[in-house]
Amino acid sequence: MANFLEASEGAARPQMPKPSDLAKLRKQAGAAQAQEIVLDEMTANVAVDAAYNDVDPDLEVPRVVNFGRKLKNMSEVRHFFRTNSTPIYFVGATPVNLLGLDRWVRKFSYISYYDGWDGHHPRVFTPSEKPQTDFQSAEEINNWLLENPEVREYIDTHTAPGGPRPKIAMVFFDEETEAICEELGYDLILPSAELRNHLDSKIVTTELGNAAGAHSVPNVLGTADTYSALQKLARDAKLGDDLVVQTPYGDSGKTTFFITNESDWNEHSKDIIGEQLKVMKRINNQPVAVEAVLTRCGTVVGPILTELAGYKELTPYKGGWCGNEMHPNVVTDGQRARAIELVRKVGEGLKSTGYRGFFEVDVLVDTDTDEVYLGELNPASPGPARSPM
């Protein structure tokens, strides 16, 4: 016992803190833990806005999960995009088509000809010098923006030397757009203009859908130079006399014609003669829109949306598409399941063409028979006008 006491005499004994000191220590530890949780959520919690996770790479490197496998669920998809380190730009006359995506995808910005925020939106850039130009198309606006010196400087200043090439997204583009992006070192993250134009044909859509098992309203493909020839096409296909006739290209209902008699034919024949035609039986239908994305892992199908058509306040065209709405009772559960399956089949058909990316399908629900049919395919980013039957 003596040896033990002697040995412990020279050692410094730890002092027990006072009760008041314990309270202070607990408060400090709690604050430190809370701060750690906040910092962890800002860098790892998938619920945090990507817009607030855009730190300067020179100051802090975000914690990025390096997925060497397929993403398993939406949490991993969200985390993948929220920690994105490649600059992505949506280019267009306005940012409306993908507005809000910057809150989900880090490093996502908008390059716009018109700025509805007058410079106050942190993610929207527009050139200060914009001479009065009579653009003939949305493609011309986008090509002008890409070649604008201010836009090029803006992209260059936000691109790390030796880092990934900037990626460009847009709704309307053409072969000239592809050439500009190639010359400037940008990746246009869309299917080729040639493939998209090919798939945009209503005739091609019908054939692709038939091959994939996504069938259209009873129809026949062919040509007609007279009303009698149109009647023969319809009669042979047992479509009746109340017909819907479509030519391959056109938006907002401008190339969809309702023909029940020779008077209707005479009114529209100038737009029909000489064209490939899709002649359909006219049905009572509820048109809905389904947006989807074809990835290398399969087709991701979005929600069912109602089609808005013909509202004079929103479109200058009679029967023209002018928007979509989403609410839970758009279709029944059975119709929803069949519509989703139809869109997946369209995705498989697109996959065979080499297509990859966003597409939208107009689905027609026959209110008399409850059948679900393929209407049209829009192989483009959100926003192009649709033409419901």
C-alpha positions, 0 to 999 in steps of 0.5 A: 500500500505504501509503495502505491501511495508513494508512486501516486503522490507525484502524479497530477490528479485530474480535477473534476469540473464544477457543475457550472463548468459542466453546463458550459462544456455541454453547451459548447459540445452541442453547438459544435455538433449542430454546426457539424450537422449543418455542414454535413447537410450542406455537402451531403444531404440530397435535400439541399438545393444545388444552387447553394452548393456551388462553392468555388473549387479553388476554395473547397472541393465538394464531396462527390460520390464516385459512382462506378456502377449504375445509380440505384435509386432517386436519392443517388440520382439526386446526389449525382447531379447535386455534386456535378462539377461540369458546367452545363448551360441551357441556351434559349430565347428565354430560360423558361423550358428548364427554369428551376433545374439549377436548384437540382443540378449543380453548375447549371446556368441559363444563357438567354436572349431575353432576361425577365429578371433584368440581371437579378437572377444569379443563374441567368446571363444575357449579353449586354449588346443586342442589336435589333435583329429580325430572327426567323427562327428559334434556331437562329437565336440560339446560334447567335447566342453561341457565337456572341463574344460576351457569351463565349467569354462568360462560358470561358470564365466559368470553365476550369483550364484542363477541366471538362468541356462545357455542356450545352442544352437547348430545345431548338437547334440544327446542323449549324448549331452542332458545327458551332459547338464542335468548333468552340469545344462545347458538348451539345448534349442532345441527339443529332439534329438529323436523327431528331428531325427524322423521328419528329415525323408523325409517319415515322412515329407511327411505324416506330410505335407499331414495331415496338408494340405501342399502337396508334388510334386505328389508322392507315398510312398512304397518300391521297390526291382527291377526296375519293382517294382518301375515302378509299384509303379509309374504307379499306382500313375500316376507319369510317367517314369521320377522319383525322388526317395528319401530314408528317411535320407541323406543330400546334395542330397546324397539320392536323385536319378533321375531315367528314365530307368533301367540303372539309377536303376542299378546305384543307386539300392544298395542305394534304395533296402530295404529302405522306398521310396518317389517316385515323378514325376519329375518336372521343379522347382525352389527350395526356402528355407523358415526359420521359428520359431514355438512358443507357439503363432504361426509360425513366417515365415521368408523371401523367399531364393533361393537355391544354389546347385551343385557349385563345389567351395562350395560343394563336392557333385553333386547337393548338397546344398551349401547356400542360397541367398535373393533378392526381385524377387525370386518368384512372389507375389502370389507364395510368399503368397502360400509358406508362407501359406504352411510353416504355415501349416507345423508349425501347423503339427509340433505343433501337435508333440510337436515340438517348435523352428526353422525349415526350409522348402524347397519349390518347385515352379513348373515352368510349372504349378505355383504350390507350393509344400512342398519339405523337412523339416529341423527341426534344427537350421540354417546350416544343409545341404539341398538336393533340388530335 
